[in-house]
Amino acid sequence: MWDEYGMGFGMGWGWLWIILILVGIGLLVYVAIRLTGRPRDPQPPAGPPAPPTGSAGLSARQILEMRYARGEIDTDEFVERMRGLNGE
């Protein structure tokens, strides 16, 4: 029953310790994956809203005017693109 090193893993309740250690490692891996996979901030990032798309969206002229009003494009670019829209 006893060998020169005491009770080994192959005898008695040693197999139970191996199972408990493996289950513990599995739980640690599971918790680590759950914690790293969860989004930290469920709210969308702040910033200007994207212009709507589809049939209910804005016309090219309205988008161009909005971009000019926000300062995304300068006067020269605005005039040049308006000419393109008007077919000049």
HTML snippet that shows the backbone in 3Dmol.js (N, CA, C, O; Angstrom):
<script src="https://3Dmol.org/build/3Dmol-min.js"></script>
<div id="view" style="width:600px;height:400px;position:relative"></div>
<script>
const pdb = `
ATOM      1  N   MET A   1       0.808  -1.183   0.000  1.00  0.00           N
ATOM      2  CA  MET A   1       0.000   0.000   0.000  1.00  0.00           C
ATOM      3  C   MET A   1       0.866   1.268   0.000  1.00  0.00           C
ATOM      4  O   MET A   1       0.665   2.151  -0.833  1.00  0.00           O
ATOM      5  N   TRP A   2       1.790   1.357   0.895  1.00  0.00           N
ATOM      6  CA  TRP A   2       2.692   2.499   0.973  1.00  0.00           C
ATOM      7  C   TRP A   2       4.005   2.115   0.303  1.00  0.00           C
ATOM      8  O   TRP A   2       4.541   1.031   0.535  1.00  0.00           O
ATOM      9  N   ASP A   3       4.514   3.016  -0.532  1.00  0.00           N
ATOM     10  CA  ASP A   3       5.840   2.759  -1.074  1.00  0.00           C
ATOM     11  C   ASP A   3       6.834   3.657  -0.346  1.00  0.00           C
ATOM     12  O   ASP A   3       6.473   4.286   0.649  1.00  0.00           O
ATOM     13  N   GLU A   4       8.053   3.729  -0.809  1.00  0.00           N
ATOM     14  CA  GLU A   4       9.075   4.487  -0.089  1.00  0.00           C
ATOM     15  C   GLU A   4       8.849   5.997  -0.115  1.00  0.00           C
ATOM     16  O   GLU A   4       9.449   6.703   0.696  1.00  0.00           O
ATOM     17  N   TYR A   5       7.988   6.539  -1.032  1.00  0.00           N
ATOM     18  CA  TYR A   5       7.737   7.967  -1.120  1.00  0.00           C
ATOM     19  C   TYR A   5       6.404   8.353  -0.507  1.00  0.00           C
ATOM     20  O   TYR A   5       6.019   9.518  -0.609  1.00  0.00           O
ATOM     21  N   GLY A   6       5.716   7.487   0.092  1.00  0.00           N
ATOM     22  CA  GLY A   6       4.394   7.756   0.615  1.00  0.00           C
ATOM     23  C   GLY A   6       3.357   7.299  -0.399  1.00  0.00           C
ATOM     24  O   GLY A   6       3.665   6.517  -1.298  1.00  0.00           O
ATOM     25  N   MET A   7       2.150   7.777  -0.256  1.00  0.00           N
ATOM     26  CA  MET A   7       1.076   7.363  -1.163  1.00  0.00           C
ATOM     27  C   MET A   7       1.249   8.098  -2.494  1.00  0.00           C
ATOM     28  O   MET A   7       1.243   9.329  -2.518  1.00  0.00           O
ATOM     29  N   GLY A   8       1.396   7.394  -3.560  1.00  0.00           N
ATOM     30  CA  GLY A   8       1.594   8.005  -4.867  1.00  0.00           C
ATOM     31  C   GLY A   8       0.284   8.367  -5.536  1.00  0.00           C
ATOM     32  O   GLY A   8      -0.791   8.062  -5.020  1.00  0.00           O
ATOM     33  N   PHE A   9       0.377   9.026  -6.701  1.00  0.00           N
ATOM     34  CA  PHE A   9      -0.827   9.443  -7.431  1.00  0.00           C
ATOM     35  C   PHE A   9      -1.586   8.248  -7.991  1.00  0.00           C
ATOM     36  O   PHE A   9      -2.781   8.358  -8.262  1.00  0.00           O
ATOM     37  N   GLY A  10      -0.936   7.132  -8.169  1.00  0.00           N
ATOM     38  CA  GLY A  10      -1.602   5.973  -8.726  1.00  0.00           C
ATOM     39  C   GLY A  10      -2.373   5.159  -7.705  1.00  0.00           C
ATOM     40  O   GLY A  10      -3.078   4.219  -8.072  1.00  0.00           O
ATOM     41  N   MET A  11      -2.255   5.495  -6.455  1.00  0.00           N
ATOM     42  CA  MET A  11      -2.905   4.710  -5.419  1.00  0.00           C
ATOM     43  C   MET A  11      -3.841   5.594  -4.596  1.00  0.00           C
ATOM     44  O   MET A  11      -3.610   6.797  -4.472  1.00  0.00           O
ATOM     45  N   GLY A  12      -4.853   5.027  -4.056  1.00  0.00           N
ATOM     46  CA  GLY A  12      -5.730   5.732  -3.136  1.00  0.00           C
ATOM     47  C   GLY A  12      -6.492   6.873  -3.795  1.00  0.00           C
ATOM     48  O   GLY A  12      -7.100   6.695  -4.850  1.00  0.00           O
ATOM     49  N   TRP A  13      -6.456   8.057  -3.162  1.00  0.00           N
ATOM     50  CA  TRP A  13      -7.206   9.214  -3.633  1.00  0.00           C
ATOM     51  C   TRP A  13      -6.383  10.152  -4.525  1.00  0.00           C
ATOM     52  O   TRP A  13      -6.830  11.262  -4.815  1.00  0.00           O
ATOM     53  N   GLY A  14      -5.235   9.747  -4.947  1.00  0.00           N
ATOM     54  CA  GLY A  14      -4.374  10.588  -5.783  1.00  0.00           C
ATOM     55  C   GLY A  14      -5.039  10.992  -7.091  1.00  0.00           C
ATOM     56  O   GLY A  14      -4.835  12.110  -7.564  1.00  0.00           O
ATOM     57  N   TRP A  15      -5.817  10.119  -7.673  1.00  0.00           N
ATOM     58  CA  TRP A  15      -6.504  10.423  -8.942  1.00  0.00           C
ATOM     59  C   TRP A  15      -7.501  11.559  -8.766  1.00  0.00           C
ATOM     60  O   TRP A  15      -7.764  12.314  -9.702  1.00  0.00           O
ATOM     61  N   LEU A  16      -8.065  11.679  -7.536  1.00  0.00           N
ATOM     62  CA  LEU A  16      -9.014  12.757  -7.285  1.00  0.00           C
ATOM     63  C   LEU A  16      -8.331  14.125  -7.354  1.00  0.00           C
ATOM     64  O   LEU A  16      -8.914  15.086  -7.856  1.00  0.00           O
ATOM     65  N   TRP A  17      -7.109  14.213  -6.855  1.00  0.00           N
ATOM     66  CA  TRP A  17      -6.378  15.482  -6.919  1.00  0.00           C
ATOM     67  C   TRP A  17      -6.097  15.884  -8.366  1.00  0.00           C
ATOM     68  O   TRP A  17      -6.203  17.060  -8.713  1.00  0.00           O
ATOM     69  N   ILE A  18      -5.746  14.937  -9.190  1.00  0.00           N
ATOM     70  CA  ILE A  18      -5.489  15.230 -10.601  1.00  0.00           C
ATOM     71  C   ILE A  18      -6.752  15.767 -11.263  1.00  0.00           C
ATOM     72  O   ILE A  18      -6.684  16.734 -12.022  1.00  0.00           O
ATOM     73  N   ILE A  19      -7.883  15.167 -10.992  1.00  0.00           N
ATOM     74  CA  ILE A  19      -9.151  15.630 -11.579  1.00  0.00           C
ATOM     75  C   ILE A  19      -9.486  17.034 -11.082  1.00  0.00           C
ATOM     76  O   ILE A  19      -9.891  17.890 -11.868  1.00  0.00           O
ATOM     77  N   LEU A  20      -9.319  17.275  -9.774  1.00  0.00           N
ATOM     78  CA  LEU A  20      -9.604  18.602  -9.223  1.00  0.00           C
ATOM     79  C   LEU A  20      -8.698  19.681  -9.820  1.00  0.00           C
ATOM     80  O   LEU A  20      -9.152  20.792 -10.094  1.00  0.00           O
ATOM     81  N   ILE A  21      -7.442  19.361 -10.019  1.00  0.00           N
ATOM     82  CA  ILE A  21      -6.513  20.321 -10.624  1.00  0.00           C
ATOM     83  C   ILE A  21      -6.920  20.615 -12.067  1.00  0.00           C
ATOM     84  O   ILE A  21      -6.916  21.772 -12.489  1.00  0.00           O
ATOM     85  N   LEU A  22      -7.270  19.581 -12.822  1.00  0.00           N
ATOM     86  CA  LEU A  22      -7.683  19.789 -14.215  1.00  0.00           C
ATOM     87  C   LEU A  22      -8.977  20.601 -14.302  1.00  0.00           C
ATOM     88  O   LEU A  22      -9.106  21.467 -15.167  1.00  0.00           O
ATOM     89  N   VAL A  23      -9.927  20.328 -13.420  1.00  0.00           N
ATOM     90  CA  VAL A  23     -11.182  21.094 -13.403  1.00  0.00           C
ATOM     91  C   VAL A  23     -10.889  22.551 -13.042  1.00  0.00           C
ATOM     92  O   VAL A  23     -11.463  23.464 -13.635  1.00  0.00           O
ATOM     93  N   GLY A  24     -10.002  22.770 -12.075  1.00  0.00           N
ATOM     94  CA  GLY A  24      -9.638  24.134 -11.687  1.00  0.00           C
ATOM     95  C   GLY A  24      -8.990  24.903 -12.822  1.00  0.00           C
ATOM     96  O   GLY A  24      -9.306  26.073 -13.036  1.00  0.00           O
ATOM     97  N   ILE A  25      -8.092  24.265 -13.548  1.00  0.00           N
ATOM     98  CA  ILE A  25      -7.459  24.912 -14.701  1.00  0.00           C
ATOM     99  C   ILE A  25      -8.494  25.220 -15.776  1.00  0.00           C
ATOM    100  O   ILE A  25      -8.463  26.284 -16.395  1.00  0.00           O
ATOM    101  N   GLY A  26      -9.407  24.282 -15.990  1.00  0.00           N
ATOM    102  CA  GLY A  26     -10.471  24.520 -16.973  1.00  0.00           C
ATOM    103  C   GLY A  26     -11.337  25.701 -16.592  1.00  0.00           C
ATOM    104  O   GLY A  26     -11.700  26.507 -17.449  1.00  0.00           O
ATOM    105  N   LEU A  27     -11.674  25.812 -15.317  1.00  0.00           N
ATOM    106  CA  LEU A  27     -12.476  26.949 -14.855  1.00  0.00           C
ATOM    107  C   LEU A  27     -11.719  28.270 -15.024  1.00  0.00           C
ATOM    108  O   LEU A  27     -12.309  29.271 -15.432  1.00  0.00           O
ATOM    109  N   LEU A  28     -10.442  28.279 -14.720  1.00  0.00           N
ATOM    110  CA  LEU A  28      -9.649  29.498 -14.904  1.00  0.00           C
ATOM    111  C   LEU A  28      -9.612  29.932 -16.372  1.00  0.00           C
ATOM    112  O   LEU A  28      -9.735  31.119 -16.673  1.00  0.00           O
ATOM    113  N   VAL A  29      -9.447  28.984 -17.269  1.00  0.00           N
ATOM    114  CA  VAL A  29      -9.445  29.295 -18.702  1.00  0.00           C
ATOM    115  C   VAL A  29     -10.807  29.828 -19.129  1.00  0.00           C
ATOM    116  O   VAL A  29     -10.888  30.800 -19.881  1.00  0.00           O
ATOM    117  N   TYR A  30     -11.877  29.195 -18.650  1.00  0.00           N
ATOM    118  CA  TYR A  30     -13.234  29.638 -18.993  1.00  0.00           C
ATOM    119  C   TYR A  30     -13.488  31.066 -18.514  1.00  0.00           C
ATOM    120  O   TYR A  30     -14.017  31.887 -19.263  1.00  0.00           O
ATOM    121  N   VAL A  31     -13.116  31.362 -17.282  1.00  0.00           N
ATOM    122  CA  VAL A  31     -13.329  32.708 -16.729  1.00  0.00           C
ATOM    123  C   VAL A  31     -12.490  33.729 -17.496  1.00  0.00           C
ATOM    124  O   VAL A  31     -12.967  34.825 -17.791  1.00  0.00           O
ATOM    125  N   ALA A  32     -11.252  33.381 -17.819  1.00  0.00           N
ATOM    126  CA  ALA A  32     -10.396  34.309 -18.562  1.00  0.00           C
ATOM    127  C   ALA A  32     -10.980  34.621 -19.934  1.00  0.00           C
ATOM    128  O   ALA A  32     -10.949  35.771 -20.371  1.00  0.00           O
ATOM    129  N   ILE A  33     -11.504  33.623 -20.608  1.00  0.00           N
ATOM    130  CA  ILE A  33     -12.100  33.842 -21.927  1.00  0.00           C
ATOM    131  C   ILE A  33     -13.348  34.691 -21.812  1.00  0.00           C
ATOM    132  O   ILE A  33     -13.558  35.584 -22.633  1.00  0.00           O
ATOM    133  N   ARG A  34     -14.180  34.437 -20.815  1.00  0.00           N
ATOM    134  CA  ARG A  34     -15.413  35.221 -20.629  1.00  0.00           C
ATOM    135  C   ARG A  34     -15.097  36.685 -20.317  1.00  0.00           C
ATOM    136  O   ARG A  34     -15.777  37.584 -20.813  1.00  0.00           O
ATOM    137  N   LEU A  35     -14.084  36.926 -19.507  1.00  0.00           N
ATOM    138  CA  LEU A  35     -13.753  38.303 -19.129  1.00  0.00           C
ATOM    139  C   LEU A  35     -13.126  39.080 -20.280  1.00  0.00           C
ATOM    140  O   LEU A  35     -13.386  40.275 -20.422  1.00  0.00           O
ATOM    141  N   THR A  36     -12.318  38.441 -21.095  1.00  0.00           N
ATOM    142  CA  THR A  36     -11.675  39.151 -22.198  1.00  0.00           C
ATOM    143  C   THR A  36     -12.598  39.297 -23.400  1.00  0.00           C
ATOM    144  O   THR A  36     -12.379  40.184 -24.225  1.00  0.00           O
ATOM    145  N   GLY A  37     -13.623  38.458 -23.529  1.00  0.00           N
ATOM    146  CA  GLY A  37     -14.519  38.524 -24.677  1.00  0.00           C
ATOM    147  C   GLY A  37     -15.665  39.502 -24.503  1.00  0.00           C
ATOM    148  O   GLY A  37     -16.359  39.808 -25.473  1.00  0.00           O
ATOM    149  N   ARG A  38     -15.883  40.001 -23.294  1.00  0.00           N
ATOM    150  CA  ARG A  38     -17.013  40.888 -23.025  1.00  0.00           C
ATOM    151  C   ARG A  38     -16.653  42.326 -23.399  1.00  0.00           C
ATOM    152  O   ARG A  38     -15.579  42.803 -23.031  1.00  0.00           O
ATOM    153  N   PRO A  39     -17.532  43.027 -24.124  1.00  0.00           N
ATOM    154  CA  PRO A  39     -17.240  44.432 -24.431  1.00  0.00           C
ATOM    155  C   PRO A  39     -17.266  45.256 -23.156  1.00  0.00           C
ATOM    156  O   PRO A  39     -18.129  45.061 -22.299  1.00  0.00           O
ATOM    157  N   ARG A  40     -16.325  46.171 -23.033  1.00  0.00           N
ATOM    158  CA  ARG A  40     -16.208  46.975 -21.822  1.00  0.00           C
ATOM    159  C   ARG A  40     -17.205  48.124 -21.803  1.00  0.00           C
ATOM    160  O   ARG A  40     -17.692  48.499 -20.736  1.00  0.00           O
ATOM    161  N   ASP A  41     -17.519  48.695 -22.975  1.00  0.00           N
ATOM    162  CA  ASP A  41     -18.439  49.829 -23.042  1.00  0.00           C
ATOM    163  C   ASP A  41     -19.534  49.489 -24.050  1.00  0.00           C
ATOM    164  O   ASP A  41     -19.279  49.536 -25.253  1.00  0.00           O
ATOM    165  N   PRO A  42     -20.742  49.149 -23.602  1.00  0.00           N
ATOM    166  CA  PRO A  42     -21.786  48.757 -24.539  1.00  0.00           C
ATOM    167  C   PRO A  42     -22.356  49.922 -25.348  1.00  0.00           C
ATOM    168  O   PRO A  42     -23.086  49.688 -26.311  1.00  0.00           O
ATOM    169  N   GLN A  43     -22.044  51.173 -24.986  1.00  0.00           N
ATOM    170  CA  GLN A  43     -22.576  52.321 -25.717  1.00  0.00           C
ATOM    171  C   GLN A  43     -21.752  52.540 -26.980  1.00  0.00           C
ATOM    172  O   GLN A  43     -20.548  52.286 -26.983  1.00  0.00           O
ATOM    173  N   PRO A  44     -22.389  53.009 -28.056  1.00  0.00           N
ATOM    174  CA  PRO A  44     -21.641  53.281 -29.285  1.00  0.00           C
ATOM    175  C   PRO A  44     -20.701  54.462 -29.070  1.00  0.00           C
ATOM    176  O   PRO A  44     -20.959  55.303 -28.209  1.00  0.00           O
ATOM    177  N   PRO A  45     -19.618  54.536 -29.834  1.00  0.00           N
ATOM    178  CA  PRO A  45     -18.678  55.648 -29.676  1.00  0.00           C
ATOM    179  C   PRO A  45     -19.328  56.978 -30.049  1.00  0.00           C
ATOM    180  O   PRO A  45     -20.161  57.052 -30.953  1.00  0.00           O
ATOM    181  N   ALA A  46     -18.928  58.019 -29.333  1.00  0.00           N
ATOM    182  CA  ALA A  46     -19.473  59.348 -29.600  1.00  0.00           C
ATOM    183  C   ALA A  46     -18.853  59.904 -30.879  1.00  0.00           C
ATOM    184  O   ALA A  46     -17.698  59.614 -31.191  1.00  0.00           O
ATOM    185  N   GLY A  47     -19.590  60.668 -31.583  1.00  0.00           N
ATOM    186  CA  GLY A  47     -19.105  61.271 -32.817  1.00  0.00           C
ATOM    187  C   GLY A  47     -20.276  61.711 -33.659  1.00  0.00           C
ATOM    188  O   GLY A  47     -21.431  61.507 -33.285  1.00  0.00           O
ATOM    189  N   PRO A  48     -19.983  62.319 -34.801  1.00  0.00           N
ATOM    190  CA  PRO A  48     -21.088  62.760 -35.660  1.00  0.00           C
ATOM    191  C   PRO A  48     -21.836  61.565 -36.227  1.00  0.00           C
ATOM    192  O   PRO A  48     -21.218  60.568 -36.601  1.00  0.00           O
ATOM    193  N   PRO A  49     -23.139  61.652 -36.292  1.00  0.00           N
ATOM    194  CA  PRO A  49     -23.902  60.534 -36.847  1.00  0.00           C
ATOM    195  C   PRO A  49     -23.664  60.396 -38.345  1.00  0.00           C
ATOM    196  O   PRO A  49     -23.441  61.380 -39.049  1.00  0.00           O
ATOM    197  N   ALA A  50     -23.715  59.184 -38.804  1.00  0.00           N
ATOM    198  CA  ALA A  50     -23.538  58.926 -40.230  1.00  0.00           C
ATOM    199  C   ALA A  50     -24.779  59.403 -40.983  1.00  0.00           C
ATOM    200  O   ALA A  50     -25.895  59.289 -40.476  1.00  0.00           O
ATOM    201  N   PRO A  51     -24.587  59.934 -42.188  1.00  0.00           N
ATOM    202  CA  PRO A  51     -25.756  60.371 -42.954  1.00  0.00           C
ATOM    203  C   PRO A  51     -26.619  59.175 -43.326  1.00  0.00           C
ATOM    204  O   PRO A  51     -26.091  58.087 -43.560  1.00  0.00           O
ATOM    205  N   PRO A  52     -27.921  59.350 -43.386  1.00  0.00           N
ATOM    206  CA  PRO A  52     -28.795  58.238 -43.727  1.00  0.00           C
ATOM    207  C   PRO A  52     -28.577  57.789 -45.168  1.00  0.00           C
ATOM    208  O   PRO A  52     -28.167  58.571 -46.026  1.00  0.00           O
ATOM    209  N   THR A  53     -28.856  56.528 -45.409  1.00  0.00           N
ATOM    210  CA  THR A  53     -28.700  55.985 -46.751  1.00  0.00           C
ATOM    211  C   THR A  53     -30.018  55.416 -47.224  1.00  0.00           C
ATOM    212  O   THR A  53     -30.972  55.309 -46.453  1.00  0.00           O
ATOM    213  N   GLY A  54     -30.069  55.054 -48.479  1.00  0.00           N
ATOM    214  CA  GLY A  54     -31.274  54.448 -49.026  1.00  0.00           C
ATOM    215  C   GLY A  54     -32.186  55.486 -49.664  1.00  0.00           C
ATOM    216  O   GLY A  54     -31.783  56.629 -49.877  1.00  0.00           O
ATOM    217  N   SER A  55     -33.420  55.084 -49.968  1.00  0.00           N
ATOM    218  CA  SER A  55     -34.355  55.972 -50.658  1.00  0.00           C
ATOM    219  C   SER A  55     -34.782  57.141 -49.781  1.00  0.00           C
ATOM    220  O   SER A  55     -35.128  58.203 -50.298  1.00  0.00           O
ATOM    221  N   ALA A  56     -34.763  56.963 -48.461  1.00  0.00           N
ATOM    222  CA  ALA A  56     -35.144  58.051 -47.562  1.00  0.00           C
ATOM    223  C   ALA A  56     -33.950  58.933 -47.237  1.00  0.00           C
ATOM    224  O   ALA A  56     -34.064  59.837 -46.409  1.00  0.00           O
ATOM    225  N   GLY A  57     -32.800  58.690 -47.873  1.00  0.00           N
ATOM    226  CA  GLY A  57     -31.584  59.443 -47.596  1.00  0.00           C
ATOM    227  C   GLY A  57     -31.610  60.832 -48.211  1.00  0.00           C
ATOM    228  O   GLY A  57     -32.570  61.234 -48.869  1.00  0.00           O
ATOM    229  N   LEU A  58     -30.530  61.541 -47.973  1.00  0.00           N
ATOM    230  CA  LEU A  58     -30.401  62.896 -48.476  1.00  0.00           C
ATOM    231  C   LEU A  58     -29.904  62.886 -49.911  1.00  0.00           C
ATOM    232  O   LEU A  58     -29.267  61.931 -50.355  1.00  0.00           O
ATOM    233  N   SER A  59     -30.203  63.961 -50.628  1.00  0.00           N
ATOM    234  CA  SER A  59     -29.698  64.083 -51.991  1.00  0.00           C
ATOM    235  C   SER A  59     -28.221  64.475 -51.939  1.00  0.00           C
ATOM    236  O   SER A  59     -27.709  64.882 -50.897  1.00  0.00           O
ATOM    237  N   ALA A  60     -27.556  64.346 -53.073  1.00  0.00           N
ATOM    238  CA  ALA A  60     -26.138  64.694 -53.147  1.00  0.00           C
ATOM    239  C   ALA A  60     -25.942  66.175 -52.829  1.00  0.00           C
ATOM    240  O   ALA A  60     -24.959  66.545 -52.188  1.00  0.00           O
ATOM    241  N   ARG A  61     -26.851  67.006 -53.262  1.00  0.00           N
ATOM    242  CA  ARG A  61     -26.747  68.444 -52.998  1.00  0.00           C
ATOM    243  C   ARG A  61     -26.869  68.721 -51.489  1.00  0.00           C
ATOM    244  O   ARG A  61     -26.126  69.542 -50.950  1.00  0.00           O
ATOM    245  N   GLN A  62     -27.793  68.047 -50.816  1.00  0.00           N
ATOM    246  CA  GLN A  62     -27.967  68.258 -49.380  1.00  0.00           C
ATOM    247  C   GLN A  62     -26.730  67.789 -48.601  1.00  0.00           C
ATOM    248  O   GLN A  62     -26.304  68.436 -47.644  1.00  0.00           O
ATOM    249  N   ILE A  63     -26.172  66.674 -49.019  1.00  0.00           N
ATOM    250  CA  ILE A  63     -24.967  66.178 -48.362  1.00  0.00           C
ATOM    251  C   ILE A  63     -23.818  67.149 -48.568  1.00  0.00           C
ATOM    252  O   ILE A  63     -23.069  67.436 -47.635  1.00  0.00           O
ATOM    253  N   LEU A  64     -23.679  67.651 -49.779  1.00  0.00           N
ATOM    254  CA  LEU A  64     -22.623  68.617 -50.076  1.00  0.00           C
ATOM    255  C   LEU A  64     -22.803  69.886 -49.245  1.00  0.00           C
ATOM    256  O   LEU A  64     -21.827  70.418 -48.716  1.00  0.00           O
ATOM    257  N   GLU A  65     -24.017  70.368 -49.126  1.00  0.00           N
ATOM    258  CA  GLU A  65     -24.275  71.561 -48.319  1.00  0.00           C
ATOM    259  C   GLU A  65     -23.983  71.315 -46.843  1.00  0.00           C
ATOM    260  O   GLU A  65     -23.458  72.192 -46.156  1.00  0.00           O
ATOM    261  N   MET A  66     -24.318  70.133 -46.360  1.00  0.00           N
ATOM    262  CA  MET A  66     -24.034  69.810 -44.959  1.00  0.00           C
ATOM    263  C   MET A  66     -22.534  69.732 -44.705  1.00  0.00           C
ATOM    264  O   MET A  66     -22.052  70.215 -43.680  1.00  0.00           O
ATOM    265  N   ARG A  67     -21.802  69.137 -45.619  1.00  0.00           N
ATOM    266  CA  ARG A  67     -20.349  69.050 -45.463  1.00  0.00           C
ATOM    267  C   ARG A  67     -19.708  70.433 -45.492  1.00  0.00           C
ATOM    268  O   ARG A  67     -18.760  70.695 -44.751  1.00  0.00           O
ATOM    269  N   TYR A  68     -20.215  71.303 -46.331  1.00  0.00           N
ATOM    270  CA  TYR A  68     -19.701  72.671 -46.403  1.00  0.00           C
ATOM    271  C   TYR A  68     -20.028  73.419 -45.103  1.00  0.00           C
ATOM    272  O   TYR A  68     -19.193  74.163 -44.588  1.00  0.00           O
ATOM    273  N   ALA A  69     -21.236  73.222 -44.580  1.00  0.00           N
ATOM    274  CA  ALA A  69     -21.635  73.899 -43.343  1.00  0.00           C
ATOM    275  C   ALA A  69     -20.807  73.411 -42.148  1.00  0.00           C
ATOM    276  O   ALA A  69     -20.523  74.191 -41.239  1.00  0.00           O
ATOM    277  N   ARG A  70     -20.424  72.148 -42.141  1.00  0.00           N
ATOM    278  CA  ARG A  70     -19.615  71.618 -41.044  1.00  0.00           C
ATOM    279  C   ARG A  70     -18.146  71.982 -41.194  1.00  0.00           C
ATOM    280  O   ARG A  70     -17.365  71.779 -40.264  1.00  0.00           O
ATOM    281  N   GLY A  71     -17.757  72.513 -42.342  1.00  0.00           N
ATOM    282  CA  GLY A  71     -16.365  72.896 -42.560  1.00  0.00           C
ATOM    283  C   GLY A  71     -15.489  71.761 -43.049  1.00  0.00           C
ATOM    284  O   GLY A  71     -14.264  71.856 -42.982  1.00  0.00           O
ATOM    285  N   GLU A  72     -16.094  70.684 -43.540  1.00  0.00           N
ATOM    286  CA  GLU A  72     -15.309  69.553 -44.039  1.00  0.00           C
ATOM    287  C   GLU A  72     -14.667  69.874 -45.386  1.00  0.00           C
ATOM    288  O   GLU A  72     -13.610  69.337 -45.719  1.00  0.00           O
ATOM    289  N   ILE A  73     -15.298  70.740 -46.148  1.00  0.00           N
ATOM    290  CA  ILE A  73     -14.746  71.153 -47.444  1.00  0.00           C
ATOM    291  C   ILE A  73     -14.719  72.669 -47.478  1.00  0.00           C
ATOM    292  O   ILE A  73     -15.502  73.334 -46.799  1.00  0.00           O
ATOM    293  N   ASP A  74     -13.788  73.219 -48.292  1.00  0.00           N
ATOM    294  CA  ASP A  74     -13.698  74.677 -48.388  1.00  0.00           C
ATOM    295  C   ASP A  74     -14.591  75.193 -49.519  1.00  0.00           C
ATOM    296  O   ASP A  74     -15.248  74.416 -50.213  1.00  0.00           O
ATOM    297  N   THR A  75     -14.603  76.511 -49.691  1.00  0.00           N
ATOM    298  CA  THR A  75     -15.499  77.147 -50.658  1.00  0.00           C
ATOM    299  C   THR A  75     -15.178  76.713 -52.082  1.00  0.00           C
ATOM    300  O   THR A  75     -16.082  76.425 -52.867  1.00  0.00           O
ATOM    301  N   ASP A  76     -13.892  76.666 -52.412  1.00  0.00           N
ATOM    302  CA  ASP A  76     -13.511  76.281 -53.781  1.00  0.00           C
ATOM    303  C   ASP A  76     -14.004  74.871 -54.118  1.00  0.00           C
ATOM    304  O   ASP A  76     -14.545  74.640 -55.200  1.00  0.00           O
ATOM    305  N   GLU A  77     -13.814  73.938 -53.195  1.00  0.00           N
ATOM    306  CA  GLU A  77     -14.258  72.570 -53.454  1.00  0.00           C
ATOM    307  C   GLU A  77     -15.783  72.501 -53.536  1.00  0.00           C
ATOM    308  O   GLU A  77     -16.335  71.769 -54.357  1.00  0.00           O
ATOM    309  N   PHE A  78     -16.462  73.275 -52.673  1.00  0.00           N
ATOM    310  CA  PHE A  78     -17.923  73.300 -52.704  1.00  0.00           C
ATOM    311  C   PHE A  78     -18.427  73.781 -54.053  1.00  0.00           C
ATOM    312  O   PHE A  78     -19.309  73.162 -54.648  1.00  0.00           O
ATOM    313  N   VAL A  79     -17.865  74.896 -54.542  1.00  0.00           N
ATOM    314  CA  VAL A  79     -18.301  75.462 -55.824  1.00  0.00           C
ATOM    315  C   VAL A  79     -18.017  74.480 -56.947  1.00  0.00           C
ATOM    316  O   VAL A  79     -18.855  74.278 -57.826  1.00  0.00           O
ATOM    317  N   GLU A  80     -16.823  73.860 -56.923  1.00  0.00           N
ATOM    318  CA  GLU A  80     -16.456  72.913 -57.978  1.00  0.00           C
ATOM    319  C   GLU A  80     -17.425  71.708 -57.994  1.00  0.00           C
ATOM    320  O   GLU A  80     -17.856  71.274 -59.062  1.00  0.00           O
ATOM    321  N   ARG A  81     -17.751  71.190 -56.844  1.00  0.00           N
ATOM    322  CA  ARG A  81     -18.651  70.033 -56.797  1.00  0.00           C
ATOM    323  C   ARG A  81     -20.086  70.416 -57.151  1.00  0.00           C
ATOM    324  O   ARG A  81     -20.813  69.611 -57.734  1.00  0.00           O
ATOM    325  N   MET A  82     -20.501  71.633 -56.808  1.00  0.00           N
ATOM    326  CA  MET A  82     -21.842  72.076 -57.205  1.00  0.00           C
ATOM    327  C   MET A  82     -21.935  72.197 -58.716  1.00  0.00           C
ATOM    328  O   MET A  82     -22.965  71.879 -59.311  1.00  0.00           O
ATOM    329  N   ARG A  83     -20.849  72.662 -59.337  1.00  0.00           N
ATOM    330  CA  ARG A  83     -20.844  72.733 -60.800  1.00  0.00           C
ATOM    331  C   ARG A  83     -20.972  71.333 -61.403  1.00  0.00           C
ATOM    332  O   ARG A  83     -21.664  71.134 -62.402  1.00  0.00           O
ATOM    333  N   GLY A  84     -20.295  70.370 -60.779  1.00  0.00           N
ATOM    334  CA  GLY A  84     -20.385  68.991 -61.248  1.00  0.00           C
ATOM    335  C   GLY A  84     -21.802  68.443 -61.108  1.00  0.00           C
ATOM    336  O   GLY A  84     -22.272  67.709 -61.977  1.00  0.00           O
ATOM    337  N   LEU A  85     -22.472  68.790 -60.036  1.00  0.00           N
ATOM    338  CA  LEU A  85     -23.843  68.337 -59.844  1.00  0.00           C
ATOM    339  C   LEU A  85     -24.815  69.004 -60.826  1.00  0.00           C
ATOM    340  O   LEU A  85     -25.786  68.393 -61.274  1.00  0.00           O
ATOM    341  N   ASN A  86     -24.530  70.268 -61.147  1.00  0.00           N
ATOM    342  CA  ASN A  86     -25.404  71.001 -62.076  1.00  0.00           C
ATOM    343  C   ASN A  86     -25.103  70.658 -63.525  1.00  0.00           C
ATOM    344  O   ASN A  86     -25.847  71.057 -64.420  1.00  0.00           O
ATOM    345  N   GLY A  87     -24.033  69.931 -63.768  1.00  0.00           N
ATOM    346  CA  GLY A  87     -23.717  69.518 -65.133  1.00  0.00           C
ATOM    347  C   GLY A  87     -22.979  70.588 -65.921  1.00  0.00           C
ATOM    348  O   GLY A  87     -23.025  70.587 -67.151  1.00  0.00           O
ATOM    349  N   GLU A  88     -22.321  71.474 -65.257  1.00  0.00           N
ATOM    350  CA  GLU A  88     -21.573  72.534 -65.960  1.00  0.00           C
ATOM    351  C   GLU A  88     -20.168  72.136 -66.250  1.00  0.00           C
ATOM    352  O   GLU A  88     -19.414  72.914 -66.833  1.00  0.00           O
TER     353      GLU A  88
END
`;
const viewer = $3Dmol.createViewer("view");
viewer.addModel(pdb, "pdb");
viewer.setStyle({}, {cartoon: {color: "spectrum"}});
viewer.zoomTo();
viewer.render();
</script>
